Amino acid sequence: MPFLEFIAGSISGAVGLAVGHPLDTVKVRLQAQSMYKGILHCVAKTYSHEGIHGFFKGMAFPVLTTGITNSVVFGSYSNALDYLTQSQRSDRTQDKAASAAQVFTAGCFSGLVQVFVCAPIDLVKVRLQGQTTADRYRGPFHCVTVILKEEGPRGLFRGGLALALRDVPCYGLYFLPYEVTRKALTESGKQPGTFAILMAGGVAGVVTWSFATPMDVVKARLQMSGAGGREYSGVLHCMRVSVREEGLRVFFKGLLLNSLRAFPVNAVTFLSYESLMKIFCPPVR
């Protein structure tokens, strides 16, 4: 049934988040702040000043909410694919695979839908991860209160355009390599095994973040600009200033970390999702 994809997406998203949050914190700091010389320097500084706890800043809020965003992504994708192919998930496992265009379109649709849910959540996460002390925000709900007080409701969607420019095409790319890799590693007529799903999920994550990282840098900087960071008037202004001061390589800050984090996180996320869907909707024999 359609809502089962949302439930499976919710649970799998929370599992994946728990795996990748420490590296995500390092990535956000590298992208939004220029005080770090590289990954190891950022890790060392974070650990020396904040201890292990520093790598898990901002995690409580996304753990409570990532289930919602991942639910929207997987649920929207699966139901959009049902509509585009005029078939059900069980039909597509019986050698009636969707075309690449249908997979890409359904992925783009899921990316667009989740932006409206994800933008405020991602903003709070980035603000909490970006602060090195607890002077400004005491926690996620205090962060929301401060943003609403200082910036109004629109403040919760700061960086939303950059998020949309990142996620709409990239979620199309997210599901496409997953479907292609999973099919390539699965014998014809058989269900994909654990190895095929893990590899397909990992490849999907790495491919997606390779394309998403430039706009991810812009998004992080726009989101931090209301929390004491550099002020930008919009996406293009942020891009121009960043290139002028740091060169084109600025758009690839965090790419290595994104790739290192993306493989295990997305491998676990997809495996969790597929395993839950097998429980909810056992394959037809």
C-alpha positions in Angstrom: 0.0 0.0 0.0 1.3 3.5 -0.8 1.8 4.6 2.8 4.1 1.7 3.6 6.9 3.3 1.5 6.7 6.4 3.8 7.0 4.2 6.9 10.0 2.3 5.5 11.6 5.5 4.4 11.2 7.0 7.8 12.9 4.2 9.7 15.7 3.8 7.1 16.5 7.5 7.2 17.0 7.5 10.9 19.3 4.5 10.7 21.4 6.2 7.9 21.6 9.4 9.8 23.1 7.8 12.9 25.9 6.3 10.8 26.9 9.5 9.0 26.3 12.5 11.4 29.9 12.9 12.7 31.3 13.2 9.2 28.5 15.5 8.3 29.4 17.9 11.1 33.0 18.1 9.9 31.7 18.7 6.3 29.4 21.6 7.4 32.3 23.3 9.3 34.7 23.0 6.4 32.1 24.4 4.0 30.8 27.3 6.2 33.9 28.4 7.9 37.4 29.2 6.5 39.3 28.7 9.7 40.1 25.0 9.0 43.0 23.9 6.8 41.5 20.6 5.9 39.6 17.5 7.2 42.2 16.4 9.8 42.7 19.9 11.1 38.9 20.3 11.5 38.6 16.9 13.2 41.5 17.8 15.6 40.2 21.2 16.4 36.7 19.9 17.0 37.9 17.1 19.3 40.4 19.3 21.2 37.8 22.0 21.9 34.6 20.0 22.2 35.5 16.4 22.6 33.5 13.5 21.0 30.3 15.4 21.7 31.3 18.0 19.2 30.8 15.6 16.3 27.2 14.9 17.3 26.1 18.5 17.6 22.7 19.0 16.0 22.0 15.3 15.8 19.0 15.2 18.2 16.8 17.3 16.0 17.5 15.5 12.7 17.1 12.1 14.4 13.6 13.2 15.3 12.9 14.7 11.9 15.0 12.8 9.4 12.5 10.1 9.5 10.0 12.6 8.2 12.1 13.9 5.4 13.3 10.4 4.3 9.8 9.2 4.5 8.8 12.0 2.0 11.7 11.2 -0.3 11.1 7.4 -0.6 7.3 7.6 -0.4 7.1 10.3 -3.0 9.6 8.5 -5.3 7.9 5.2 -5.1 4.4 6.5 -5.6 5.5 8.8 -8.4 7.2 5.8 -10.1 3.9 3.8 -9.7 2.1 6.6 -11.4 4.6 7.0 -14.3 4.9 3.3 -15.0 1.3 2.5 -14.3 2.5 -0.4 -12.2 3.1 -1.4 -8.6 6.4 -2.1 -6.8 5.7 -5.8 -6.9 5.3 -5.7 -10.7 8.6 -3.9 -11.2 10.5 -6.7 -9.3 9.3 -9.2 -11.9 11.4 -8.0 -14.8 9.2 -5.1 -15.6 11.8 -2.4 -14.7 11.0 1.3 -15.1 12.9 3.2 -17.7 15.8 5.5 -16.8 13.7 8.6 -17.7 10.9 7.4 -15.4 13.3 6.8 -12.5 15.0 10.2 -13.0 11.6 12.0 -13.2 10.3 10.3 -10.1 13.5 11.1 -8.2 13.3 14.8 -9.2 9.7 14.9 -8.0 10.7 13.4 -4.6 13.5 16.0 -4.3 11.1 18.9 -5.0 8.5 17.6 -2.4 11.1 17.1 0.3 12.5 20.6 0.0 9.4 22.1 1.6 9.8 19.7 4.6 13.6 19.6 4.8 14.5 23.3 4.5 13.7 24.4 8.1 15.1 21.1 9.5 18.3 21.4 7.6 18.8 25.0 8.6 18.6 24.2 12.3 21.0 21.3 11.8 23.5 23.4 10.1 23.3 26.2 12.6 23.8 23.8 15.5 26.7 22.1 13.8 28.3 25.3 12.8 28.6 26.8 16.3 31.7 25.8 18.3 30.2 26.9 21.6 26.6 26.9 23.0 26.5 30.7 23.5 24.0 31.4 20.7 21.8 28.3 20.5 21.2 26.0 23.5 19.4 23.3 21.4 17.2 22.8 18.4 14.0 24.3 19.8 15.9 27.3 21.2 17.5 27.7 17.7 14.0 27.7 16.1 12.8 30.3 18.6 15.8 32.6 18.0 15.4 32.4 14.2 11.7 33.2 14.4 12.4 36.1 16.7 15.3 37.6 14.7 14.4 36.7 11.2 10.7 35.8 11.2 9.1 32.7 9.6 11.0 33.4 6.3 14.2 32.9 8.2 13.5 29.2 8.6 13.7 28.9 4.8 17.1 30.7 4.5 19.1 28.8 1.8 15.9 27.2 0.5 16.5 28.1 -3.1 20.0 26.6 -3.0 18.6 23.5 -1.3 16.0 23.2 -4.2 18.7 23.7 -6.8 20.8 21.0 -5.1 18.1 18.4 -4.4 15.6 18.5 -7.3 18.2 17.3 -10.0 20.3 15.3 -7.5 17.5 13.1 -6.2 16.8 12.2 -9.9 20.5 11.1 -10.0 20.2 9.5 -6.6 17.7 6.8 -7.6 19.0 6.3 -11.1 22.5 4.8 -10.3 20.8 2.8 -7.5 18.4 1.1 -9.9 21.1 0.6 -12.5 23.7 -0.8 -10.1 21.3 -3.1 -8.3 20.0 -4.5 -11.6 23.6 -5.1 -12.8 24.5 -7.0 -9.7 21.3 -9.2 -9.6 20.8 -12.3 -11.7 17.9 -12.1 -14.1 14.6 -13.3 -12.5 16.0 -13.2 -9.0 15.6 -10.8 -6.1 18.6 -8.5 -5.3 20.7 -9.8 -2.5 22.2 -7.8 0.4 25.5 -7.2 -1.4 23.8 -5.8 -4.5 21.6 -3.5 -2.4 24.6 -2.3 -0.3 26.8 -1.6 -3.3 23.9 0.1 -5.3 23.1 2.3 -2.3 26.7 3.3 -1.8 27.3 4.1 -5.4 24.1 6.1 -5.6 25.2 8.2 -2.6 28.7 8.9 -4.0 27.4 9.8 -7.5 24.8 12.1 -6.1 27.1 14.0 -3.7 29.6 14.4 -6.5 27.0 16.6 -8.3 25.5 18.1 -5.2 28.6 19.4 -3.4 28.9 22.8 -5.2 25.4 23.8 -4.3 25.7 22.2 -0.9 28.6 24.7 -0.1 26.4 27.6 -1.2 23.5 26.3 0.9 25.6 25.9 4.0 27.0 29.5 3.6 23.6 31.0 3.1 22.2 29.2 6.1 25.1 30.3 8.4 24.9 33.9 7.2 22.1 34.6 9.7 24.1 33.2 12.6 27.1 35.5 12.6 28.6 34.2 9.4 29.3 36.2 6.2 26.1 37.9 4.9 25.0 37.1 1.4 22.1 38.6 -0.5 21.3 35.4 -2.4 22.6 32.4 -4.3 24.4 34.3 -7.1 25.9 36.8 -4.6 27.2 34.0 -2.5 28.7 32.2 -5.5 30.4 35.4 -6.8 31.9 36.3 -3.4 33.1 32.8 -2.7 34.8 32.4 -6.1 36.4 35.8 -5.8 37.9 35.2 -2.4 38.7 31.4 -2.6 38.6 30.4 -6.2 36.6 27.7 -8.0 37.9 25.1 -5.6 35.6 26.5 -2.9 32.7 24.7 -4.5 34.3 21.3 -3.9 34.9 21.9 -0.2 33.7 18.8 1.6 33.6 16.6 -1.5 35.9 14.0 -0.1 34.0 13.9 3.2 30.7 13.8 1.4 31.9 10.8 -0.7 33.4 9.0 2.4 30.2 9.6 4.3 27.8 8.9 1.4 28.8 5.3 0.7 28.1 3.7 4.1 25.1 6.0 4.9 23.3 5.3 1.7 24.2 1.7 1.7 22.7 1.2 5.1 19.7 3.5 4.2 18.8 1.5 1.1 19.4 -1.9 2.8 17.1 -0.9 5.7 14.5 0.4 3.3 14.5 -2.7 1.0 14.5 -5.0 4.0 11.5 -3.2 5.6 9.6 -3.3 2.2 10.2 -7.0 2.0 8.5 -7.4 5.4 5.7 -5.0 4.6 5.2 -6.3 1.0 6.6 -9.8 0.6 7.7 -10.5 -3.0 5.3 -12.6 -5.1 6.7 -16.1 -5.7 
